[in-house]
Amino acid sequence: MEEKYIPRLFDDVLSFALKSKGAVLVVGPKWCGKSTTCKKHATTIIDLMPINTRKNLIEFAKNAPVEFLNQGPKPMLIDEWQHISFIWDQIKVEVDEGNAFGQYILTGSVSDKEKLDDSVDDNKHTGNGRFTKKMMRPMSLFESGESKGNVSLKKILNNEFTPCMSDMTISDYAYTLCRGGWPLSLTDDKEVALEQAFSYYEMLTSEDLFSLKSIPLKKDEQRAKHFLRAYSRNISIACTDETLKEDVKSFEDTFDNETFYKYMNALRNLYVVEELDAWNPYLRSKTAIRTKSTRHFVDPSIATAALGLSPQGLFKDMTTFGLLFESLAVRDLRIYADTLNAKVYKYRDSKKREADIVLQFRDGSWSLIEVKLGSDADIEEAAKHLLTIAADIDTKKTGNLNFLMVITKDKFAYRREDGVYVVPLGCLRN
């Protein structure tokens, strides 16, 4: 019996990409659902995952690339395409000659910089104008059914908002943080659901980090776990590489610079970390903007697994809980922003004013968002900070303000008299 497909917000992103480009490269971490979703959009499917058929398919692609790429009607999905990355230039030719959009979907869980075949030409055509790359992440709370989705970012942009309530409690947020947005975790058995993030973490530290040909790492599971644990202790913090190195060395004092950067690059190539870049708007004052990136995993459950935290354990360290809750909001806002043609950033300046999340839209307009797990006093302070920052941004040079928002774990979504929205994460959607 075929499992029921859970619709993803990425479905709309991919549908539009296929209408506007000849080929779409879909990237993202393992287990996030890329193959399942992309198969819904393909007419012909070439699956390079099964080992028993992979060798024959690779030989077919090498010896008859034109025939390989024309095995059936388009769109054609090539799942785990990095195993035949040598075929990139031929796909470009097929897209040109076909002179049509939506011909190929390529999926992979490692960076397209990673060569799995030594014959790949490092000077291959970039694909600019023919290809587009789209990032798929684990599920947001709206996709997994926790968020009621009764506060839509798109509707707020159109000045449409109705006060409402969330069903989620702080215990629910602790659970969804540790469970993560992995499709395999959507089960009524909570113990089984929570195990998925730990399984991902174990596979990452025992196999995946050591599987990249371009970044040869000596297999050392204990060292990998030390690195992931140190990174996890800095989630939602704009720490420097030097600070992170020192934290790693508190577990592993033999960690040298070369090894440190190998691990960082491997995590990036596997789409495990997704750091939040700093936003650099024009300010009316001479305040300096801090430009360090903020540390995040693609899903905060990787951090809870690395730290060995259960939902109950989060309540023993509310500071860590708050940082992880912020990372959960960043994950969801990134997913929602992709459907709105927006980018997500962090704002922090030399006056220590900050906005945890900045949404920058294509027309130059922007929104500032703070994330607070704490009390009404914390929400009040966050709203005032947002108003102060917004007043210092030169809208003539940067673009217009869309909205200010404080995301909380509380029940009620409402708009304050000063115009700042206060919205539970369990109410949000794109």
Beta strands, then each sheet from edge to edge (+ up, - down):
strand 1: 23-27
strand 2: 44-47
strand 3: 76-79
strand 4: 104-108
strand 5: 131-135
strand 6: 151-152
strand 7: 164-165
strand 8: 342-348
strand 9: 354-361
strand 10: 366-372
strand 11: 401-408
strand 12: 412-415
strand 13: 421-424
strand 14: 428-429
sheet 1: 2+ 3+ 4+ 1+ 5+
sheet 2: 6+ 14+
sheet 3: 7+ 12- 13+ 11+ 10+ 9- 8+
end
